[in-house]
């Protein structure tokens, strides 16, 4: 059991520290304990809100399960695929333990809601909450056991093949749609949902444009796993790229186009949900600022001593530092300038190391 926790659960919390940090910030940075108590009372007395909460927990379960299933296919964890030789009861005991550990944030908040349910005597809602948590843990355990029993399934999503060659800027987006559709959909849904929520929150109080910058930062943290996956995609399928006769700035220009395609859905979301007091020009500046920081996330992975398992922890540290700097009133153009300078410096600095790593 300890082996499963160290090889599956610990990497999940390590690699998703940024995402989980944003969730904690949303839950306890904007809301006080009494606000949570009021929200729980509303959920426990409204079937619609209870179903909505269960759906959000289901999305979290799907994200955690998909991540762990992909982790089982990575070389360091492939020895766990031999668990299919164990008795069914032994396998399920291990997967239930892993699933319970993966869903610890859901179980903790559900336990808090149960405590409030005892106070309000909402017995039916308490029973429903217990059933939802048990169902989510069982579904996650079943997904893990199914991956062990069928470690190399056929792709469920088969996109039509192009009759023409795909340009380089679409290599990575097409890879995401074909091989990582669930992770891509969840990251984009979290990003778009955060931007819409911040834009809708803006006119409800005397907020300034710093709130929009905080929303942009949370959206970027949701995109951080896709940036990390882009780097791994290059290291796996495009190992000859550093040796091609393309200048560093030519490569950087191709990255700009690739990330423009990836970040493009957020542009209409920002423009359509722009608060009345904020100009569309400023919302466009926010979008370009996000594009600049996505490029920095990508080039940041080129450092010689980069540790992919600590990637999200570094993103979380940058997110917390960014929150402090936003409080000092740095404008969006300032953040854009910082991102572009860091991206250019990091990319030029690491290009010689990339060439030495993949000799011709």
Secondary structure, 3 states (H helix, E strand, C coil): CHHHHHHHHHHHHHHCHHHHHHHHHHHHHCCCHHHHHHHHHHHHHCHHHHHHHHHHHHHHHHHHHHHHHHHHCCHHHHHHHHHHHCCHHHHHHHHHHHHHHHCHHHHHHHHHHHHHHHHHCCHHHHHHHHHHHHHHHHHHHHHHHHHHHCCCCCCCCCCCCCCCCCCHHHHHHHHHHHHCHHHHHHHHHHHHHHHHHHHHHHCCCCCCCHHHHHHHHHHHHHHHHHHHHHHHHHHHHCCCHHHCCCCHHHHHHHHHHHHHHHHCHHHHHHHHCCCCCCCHHHHHHHHHHHHHHHHHHHHHCCCCCCCHHHHHHHHHHHHHHHHHHHCCCCCHHHHHHHHHHHHHHHHHHHHHHHHHHCCC
